[in-house]
Amino acid sequence: MSERDLDLLGAIDPRALPAHIAVIMDGNGRWARRRGLPRVAGHRAGIQAVRDILEAAGELGIGVLTLYAFSTENWKRPRAEIRTLMELLREYLARELDAIHRNNVRFRAIGDTGALSDAVQTELERAIDRTRANTGVQFNVALNYSGRAELVRAVNEILRESRTNPSLSDEGIDEEMLAGHLYTRGLPDPDLLIRTSGEMRVSNFLLWQIAYSEIWVTETLWPDFRKRDLYEAILSYQKRERRYGGLVPTLASK
């Protein structure tokens, strides 16, 4: 670890860490293009960033880390690229599962994973089963994920339940009920949302959950993202005053 990294790490207040960090991993294609390489080279290079950030989250004591790996919109990409992405996912799980388990990480996939290939689903289930009892970082990977589709799914689940429990229809749908039917049920909402590559949009990611998340955008492309970048994001987060729609205390008291 460089002296700069140590300085950043030392400046982080361990008493004010975000409980849940979500990351929109972006820039793999641009990273490859700038080097005259095929897009798949960028996806492969991005695996090291995943390793680094997951390791850093564990070292810091972050409770939940959620990475946006594959959206429902990504099916529009060339078939060859999609095949490579899925193969890289299988490869990552096969190679990293021992280390993930050894580091007490609990793995989980969120999204419509039933639409993925049988081979990918098998690897996901193996990782989930093996790490189920772990108590360290909750590591969520969003696959075939859409924030809008997640909300539609949650409402439809509630409607189905109301057919067998009429009292639910009388009560109506409230925020707690809806949140209890999301993929992230039981987990805190993200305190910090990170987006790489400088893009200023949330891309249909955790639309309900990021209502009050602090957002940190970096020009760094995902394959170049390292622990120091995560430290910088956390330090920025710790300098902000989270109001959840309320007034600054000093102004509210006037």
N, C-alpha and C positions, 0 to 999 in steps of 0.2 A: 504494500500500500504506500502511495506517495505521500510526501509531507503535506501536500495540498489536501489529499483525501483525509488524512489524520486531523488536519485543522478543521475541516468541515464536520467530520464526525464528532470531534470534541465540542463543537459549538451547538450541537443538537441537545435540546432539553429532554432527557428521557422521561420526564413527568408529563410531557405534553405531546406525545406521539399520536399521530392519527391511528385510530383503531382499525380502519379499513382504507386501503389504498387501491384505487382502480386505475388501470392503464390502457389507453388506446394506443396500441403499438403500430406506428405508421412510419413509412419511409423506406421499407425494404427494397422496393422497386427502384426508387431514386438512388439509393446507395449503390445498387448494382450498375445502374445506367452510368453513373459518374465514373465508374471503373471499367466501363466497356464490357461488362459481364451480363449474362442472362439474368432475368428477374429471379429465377430460382436460387441464384447465388446469394442474393440479398436475404431471402427467406432462411437459407441455411445459416448465414452469418448471424441472423437474429437470434438463433438458439443460444449463443453465448450470452447475449443480453438477458435472456430469460434466466439462465443459470445465475448470473451476477445479481439480478434483482431479487430473486427468490432467496439466495444466500444472504443478501443484505437485510431482507425483511426478517429472516430468522435471527440474525445477529442483533438486530435492533429490538426485537420483540413485538413486531407488528402482528396484530391478531389475524387480519384477513388481507389477502392480496388477490385481486381479480384482474386477469389479463384478457383483453379482447383479441381472440386469435382468428376467428372466422365468422363473418356475418352472413345472414341470409342473402344479402346482396352480392356477396363474393362468388356465388354460383354463376354469375354473369361473366366471370373471367374465363380465359381460354381453358379448355378441358385439360390440356397437358399441365398447365400451371396448377389446377385444382388437384390433379392426381399427385403431383409432386408435393403439394402442401400436405395432403393426407398421408403420404408416405413419410414425410418429415415428422409429422405428429406421431405416427406409429414408431418411428425410429427414436424419437425423443423419449417416449414413454418406456420403450424397451431398454434404452441405455441408461436412463436417469432414474428409473424407479427404485433401484437399490439405494441410491444416494438420497432420494426424496424420503424414502422410508427411514433410512438411518438418521436423517436430520429431523425426524419426528413431524414431518409435514403431512397434513391431511389433504389429499387430492380430491377434487370434485369438478365435474363438467356441468356447465349450465347452458341451456339452449335446447333446441329440438334435435337432440343427438340421435333419435330414432331414425332420422333421415340419412345418417352417415352410413358408410359401408359396414358390413358385418365385421370385417377385419378390424376396422377402427373401433367399433363398439366393443369388441372383445378386449382390446388393449385398454380402453377406458374403464371397463368394468373390472379388469384385473387390478388397475391402479387404485380404483376406488375401494375395492374390497381389501386390498393389502394394507392400505393406509387408514382404514376406517376408524381404528382405535387410537390413532395418533393425536397428540394434544398440542402440537406446535402450531405453526402458521397454517391457517385454512387457505389453501391454494386453489382458487377457482379459475378454470379456463373456459371462456365463453366460446362455444362452437355452434355453428349454424344458429347464431343468436340474433334476435331482433327485439329491441325494446318495445316497439308497438305490438309485435306478435305476443310478447310475454304478457302484456296487459290484457289483450284479447283472450288469451288462454286462461288467465286468472279469472276474468269475468265469467267465461263459459263454465269453468269449474264450479264457481259459486252458484250459477244458475242450475247446473245439474244437481248440486247438493240440495238446492231449495225445493226440487221436485219431491225429494224424499223427506225433507224437513220443512214443512210449510212455514214454520215460525221464522225462518231465515228471510222469506219473502216479505213478511210483515215488518221486519226490522230494517230492511233495505241494506245496501252495501255501504260500509264505512271504510275509512282508511286502514284501520287495523285489520279488518277482514280481507281487504284486497292485498295488503302487504303479506298476509299469511298464506297467500296462494301464489306468490312469486317464486322464482327459482332461488332467490336469496333469503327466503323465509328463515327466521331464526338468527340471521346475521345482522350486524349494525349496517346502516347505510354508509356508503363511502364518505369519509371526511375529506379526502383528497382525490381529485381526478387529474391524472397526468396525461397529456397528449404530446407525442413526439412529432417531429418534422415540421413544426410551425403552423400546422393547420388549425383554424379557429372554428371548429365545429365538434359536436358530440356524436355525430354519426349513428344515431339510433341505438345508443349504448346506455343501458340502465336508466332509462328516461324517468322512471318513478323514483329510483333510489338516489339520483344525484341532484334532487331538488335543492338541497342546501350544501352541496359539496363545494369546497374551494377548488378552483381550477388553476392548474399550472401548465403552461405551454412552453415547450422548448424547441429550438430550431434543430437540435440534435436528431439525427435519423436513428431509428430504432436499433439497427445493428451496432451503432456506436455508443448506445446508452449503457452507462456503467454505474457502479455504486456512487461515484461522486455526483452524478446527475440526480440520483435519488436523494442523496443528502441535501443537495441544493433545493430540491422540491420541498423537502420536509422543513428546511430552514425558512423558506418563503412562507409555508403554511403556518409555522409557529409565530411569525411576525404579524399575522393577520388577526383581526378581532372578529370573531364569528358572532353574528347578531341574529341569524335565523329570522330575518325580516323585521326585527325590532330596532329600536333606536339605540344609539350609543349611550351608555349609562349616564355620562356627564351631561348629554343633551336632554335626555329624558327627565333628568332631575330638575331642569331649569323651568 
